[in-house]
């Protein structure tokens, strides 16, 4: 396999993982909502840990989407040029 094909394979694998991360964070946030729509935490330390973990997951997912998109673009350009 050439480098472009390997990049394509990893890009196609990264997209579902990034989407799953975004959906996982959304589901966790929805589970914490009360009747008024506010998020409730058991303690301040849990709130801080959730914010850090979920923020890292969202930023990581966005970075993965950007990298996967650029990998797909690189493959397309290599294929047609």
C-alpha positions as CSV (number, residue, x, y, z in Angstrom):
1,X,0.0,0.0,0.0
2,X,1.1,3.5,-0.7
3,X,1.2,6.3,1.7
4,X,-1.9,7.9,0.3
5,X,-3.9,4.7,0.8
6,X,-2.8,4.4,4.4
7,X,-3.8,8.0,5.0
8,X,-7.2,7.3,3.4
9,X,-7.7,4.3,5.6
10,X,-6.9,6.1,8.8
11,X,-9.0,9.1,7.7
12,X,-12.0,6.8,7.1
13,X,-11.6,5.2,10.5
14,X,-11.2,8.5,12.3
15,X,-14.5,10.0,11.1
16,X,-16.8,7.5,12.9
17,X,-14.7,7.8,16.1
18,X,-14.9,11.6,16.1
19,X,-18.7,11.4,15.5
20,X,-19.0,8.9,18.3
21,X,-17.1,11.2,20.7
22,X,-19.4,14.1,19.9
23,X,-22.5,12.0,20.4
24,X,-21.1,10.5,23.7
25,X,-20.6,14.0,25.1
26,X,-24.1,15.1,24.0
27,X,-25.7,12.0,25.7
28,X,-23.8,12.6,28.9
29,X,-24.9,16.2,29.0
30,X,-28.5,15.3,28.3
31,X,-28.5,12.7,31.2
32,X,-27.4,15.5,33.7
33,X,-30.3,17.9,32.8
34,X,-33.1,18.4,35.3
35,X,-36.7,19.4,34.6
36,X,-35.7,23.1,34.0
37,X,-32.9,22.2,31.6
38,X,-30.0,23.0,33.8
39,X,-27.1,20.6,34.3
40,X,-26.8,19.2,37.8
41,X,-23.6,17.7,39.3
42,X,-23.1,15.8,42.5
43,X,-20.2,17.9,43.6
44,X,-17.8,20.6,42.3
45,X,-15.1,18.1,41.7
46,X,-17.4,16.0,39.5
47,X,-18.4,19.1,37.6
48,X,-14.8,20.0,37.0
49,X,-13.8,16.5,35.9
50,X,-16.8,16.3,33.5
51,X,-15.9,19.7,32.0
52,X,-12.3,18.7,31.5
53,X,-13.0,15.2,30.1
54,X,-15.9,16.3,27.9
55,X,-14.0,19.4,26.7
56,X,-11.0,17.2,25.8
57,X,-13.2,14.8,24.0
58,X,-14.9,17.5,21.9
59,X,-11.6,19.2,21.0
60,X,-10.0,15.9,20.2
61,X,-13.0,14.9,18.0
62,X,-12.8,18.2,16.1
63,X,-9.1,17.8,15.6
64,X,-9.8,14.2,14.3
65,X,-12.4,15.5,11.9
66,X,-10.0,18.2,10.6
67,X,-7.2,15.7,10.1
68,X,-9.5,13.2,8.5
69,X,-10.8,15.8,6.1
70,X,-7.3,16.9,5.1
71,X,-6.3,13.2,4.7
72,X,-9.3,12.7,2.3
73,X,-8.4,15.8,0.4
74,X,-4.8,14.7,0.1
75,X,-5.9,11.3,-1.2
76,X,-8.2,12.9,-3.7
77,X,-5.5,15.3,-4.9
78,X,-3.0,12.4,-5.2
79,X,-5.5,10.3,-7.1
80,X,-6.4,12.9,-9.7
81,X,-3.0,14.5,-10.2
